[in-house]
């Protein structure tokens, strides 16, 4: 374990290089990506700037010396089984937490032109899962608006059924709701 000490005597541990070298090829990238995205913001609130900088430098060193070289070696390996294993793991990750693929994206895109059809297919699916997740993030604001409109439509449905609003008013509101819903569906669709 790589140990970082705080000024008040606390200890923070991260995986070290020797341990990471034994991991599957894609795991160091995932570890680094997760740490940068989820842990560093927390560390910035708790620890000193110097310690956070030291951790960030360590992660960059891991990225350059272990994570990227391991992934490149595995994806360009002549061993199809190794490439298949990496592709399967990346696909599984894309289905459960596609955001963690961000750091490996250039290598995933490159692997979509692999000579092996199965690897090419899995990496293509992983890339689509990532893109779909990013599009859902982009349309999150519209989804909030859609939820508000849906709540409003529930009341309009009741008013319409009770005869409080006209057919024209009801159709106008329903059309606005359906247009926004379709806009979101089209924006999130990845071919």
C-alpha positions as CSV (number, residue, x, y, z in Angstrom):
1,X,0.0,0.0,0.0
2,X,1.1,3.5,-0.7
3,X,0.8,5.6,2.5
4,X,0.1,9.3,2.7
5,X,0.4,11.0,6.1
6,X,-1.6,14.1,7.1
7,X,-0.2,16.9,9.2
8,X,-2.3,15.8,12.1
9,X,-1.0,12.2,12.1
10,X,-3.8,10.5,10.1
11,X,-2.9,8.0,7.4
12,X,-4.4,7.6,4.0
13,X,-3.7,4.5,2.0
14,X,-4.0,3.8,-1.8
15,X,-3.0,0.8,-3.8
16,X,0.7,0.8,-4.7
17,X,2.5,0.1,-8.0
18,X,3.5,-3.5,-7.3
19,X,0.0,-4.5,-6.3
20,X,-1.5,-2.7,-9.2
21,X,0.8,-4.5,-11.7
22,X,-0.9,-7.8,-10.7
23,X,-4.4,-6.4,-11.5
24,X,-6.3,-7.1,-14.7
25,X,-5.2,-4.6,-17.4
26,X,-8.3,-2.4,-17.2
27,X,-8.5,-2.2,-13.4
28,X,-5.8,0.4,-12.8
29,X,-7.5,2.8,-15.1
30,X,-10.8,2.2,-13.4
31,X,-9.2,2.7,-10.0
32,X,-7.6,5.9,-11.0
33,X,-10.7,7.2,-12.7
34,X,-12.8,6.4,-9.7
35,X,-10.4,8.0,-7.3
36,X,-10.1,11.2,-9.3
37,X,-13.8,11.5,-9.8
38,X,-15.2,10.4,-6.5
39,X,-12.4,10.5,-3.8
40,X,-10.4,13.6,-4.7
41,X,-13.4,16.0,-4.2
42,X,-13.8,14.5,-0.8
43,X,-10.1,14.7,0.0
44,X,-10.1,18.4,-1.0
45,X,-12.7,19.0,1.8
46,X,-10.8,17.0,4.4
47,X,-7.1,17.2,3.7
48,X,-4.6,19.9,3.0
49,X,-3.9,21.2,-0.5
50,X,-0.3,19.8,-0.3
51,X,-1.6,16.3,0.5
52,X,-4.2,16.3,-2.2
53,X,-1.6,17.5,-4.7
54,X,0.7,14.7,-3.6
55,X,-2.1,12.2,-4.2
56,X,-3.0,13.6,-7.6
57,X,0.7,13.5,-8.6
58,X,0.8,9.8,-7.5
59,X,-2.3,9.0,-9.5
60,X,-0.8,10.7,-12.6
61,X,2.3,8.7,-12.1
62,X,0.3,5.5,-11.9
63,X,-1.6,6.5,-15.0
64,X,1.5,7.0,-17.0
65,X,3.6,4.2,-15.8
66,X,1.1,1.4,-15.2
67,X,-2.5,2.0,-16.2
68,X,-2.2,3.2,-19.8
69,X,0.8,0.9,-20.7
70,X,-1.1,-2.1,-19.2
71,X,-4.2,-1.4,-21.1
72,X,-2.4,-0.7,-24.4
73,X,-0.3,-3.9,-24.0
74,X,-3.4,-6.0,-23.2
75,X,-5.5,-4.5,-26.1
76,X,-2.6,-4.9,-28.6
77,X,-1.6,-8.4,-27.3
78,X,-1.6,-11.3,-29.7
79,X,-3.3,-13.3,-27.0
80,X,-7.0,-13.2,-28.0
81,X,-8.1,-14.5,-24.6
82,X,-6.4,-11.6,-22.8
83,X,-8.1,-9.1,-25.2
84,X,-11.4,-10.8,-24.8
85,X,-11.1,-10.7,-21.0
86,X,-10.4,-7.0,-21.1
87,X,-13.3,-6.4,-23.5
88,X,-15.7,-8.4,-21.3
89,X,-14.7,-6.5,-18.2
90,X,-15.0,-3.1,-19.9
91,X,-18.4,-4.1,-21.3
92,X,-19.6,-5.2,-17.8
93,X,-18.4,-1.9,-16.4
94,X,-20.1,0.1,-19.1
95,X,-23.4,-1.6,-18.1
96,X,-23.0,-0.9,-14.4
97,X,-21.1,2.4,-14.2
98,X,-20.2,3.7,-17.6
99,X,-18.7,7.0,-16.2
100,X,-15.7,5.1,-15.0
101,X,-14.7,4.4,-18.6
102,X,-14.0,8.1,-19.3
103,X,-10.3,7.8,-18.6
104,X,-9.9,4.8,-21.0
105,X,-12.1,6.2,-23.7
106,X,-9.4,6.7,-26.4
107,X,-8.3,3.1,-26.0
108,X,-11.8,1.8,-26.1
109,X,-12.5,3.7,-29.3
110,X,-9.3,2.3,-30.8
111,X,-10.4,-1.2,-29.8
112,X,-13.7,-0.9,-31.7
113,X,-11.6,-1.6,-34.8
114,X,-10.1,-4.8,-33.4
115,X,-9.6,-7.7,-35.8
116,X,-11.5,-10.0,-33.6
117,X,-15.3,-9.6,-34.3
118,X,-16.3,-10.4,-30.7
119,X,-13.9,-7.9,-29.2
120,X,-14.9,-5.3,-31.7
121,X,-18.6,-5.9,-30.9
122,X,-18.1,-5.7,-27.1
123,X,-16.0,-2.6,-27.3
124,X,-18.6,-1.0,-29.6
125,X,-21.3,-1.8,-27.1
126,X,-19.2,-0.4,-24.2
127,X,-18.7,2.8,-26.2
128,X,-22.4,3.1,-26.9
129,X,-23.2,2.6,-23.2
130,X,-20.8,5.4,-22.3
131,X,-22.3,7.7,-24.9
132,X,-25.8,6.9,-23.8
133,X,-24.9,7.7,-20.2
134,X,-23.4,11.0,-21.2
135,X,-26.5,11.9,-23.2
136,X,-28.7,11.1,-20.2
137,X,-26.7,13.4,-18.1
138,X,-27.1,16.2,-20.7
139,X,-30.9,15.7,-20.8
140,X,-31.3,15.5,-17.0
141,X,-32.6,19.1,-16.8
142,X,-35.2,18.4,-19.4
143,X,-36.2,15.3,-17.5
144,X,-36.8,17.4,-14.4
145,X,-39.0,19.7,-16.5
146,X,-40.8,16.7,-17.9
147,X,-41.5,15.4,-14.4
148,X,-43.0,18.7,-13.4
149,X,-45.1,18.8,-16.6
150,X,-46.3,15.2,-15.9
151,X,-47.4,16.3,-12.4
152,X,-49.2,19.2,-13.9
153,X,-50.8,16.9,-16.6
154,X,-52.2,14.7,-13.8
155,X,-54.2,17.7,-12.6
156,X,-55.1,18.7,-16.2
157,X,-56.4,15.1,-16.7
158,X,-58.7,15.5,-13.7
159,X,-59.9,18.9,-14.8
160,X,-60.5,17.6,-18.3
161,X,-62.5,14.6,-17.0
162,X,-64.5,17.0,-14.8
163,X,-65.2,19.2,-17.8
164,X,-63.3,22.2,-16.3
165,X,-61.1,22.7,-19.4
166,X,-61.9,22.4,-23.1
167,X,-60.7,19.8,-25.5
168,X,-58.4,22.4,-27.2
169,X,-56.7,23.4,-23.9
170,X,-56.2,19.7,-23.0
171,X,-54.8,18.8,-26.4
172,X,-52.4,21.8,-26.3
173,X,-51.0,20.8,-22.8
174,X,-50.8,17.1,-23.8
175,X,-48.9,18.1,-27.0
176,X,-46.4,20.1,-25.1
177,X,-45.7,17.2,-22.8
178,X,-45.4,14.7,-25.6
179,X,-43.1,17.0,-27.6
180,X,-40.7,17.3,-24.7
181,X,-40.8,13.6,-24.0
182,X,-40.0,12.8,-27.6
183,X,-37.2,15.4,-27.7
184,X,-35.6,13.7,-24.7
185,X,-36.0,10.2,-26.2
186,X,-34.4,11.4,-29.5
187,X,-31.5,13.1,-27.7
188,X,-30.7,10.0,-25.6
189,X,-30.9,7.6,-28.6
190,X,-27.5,6.3,-29.6
191,X,-27.3,4.2,-32.8
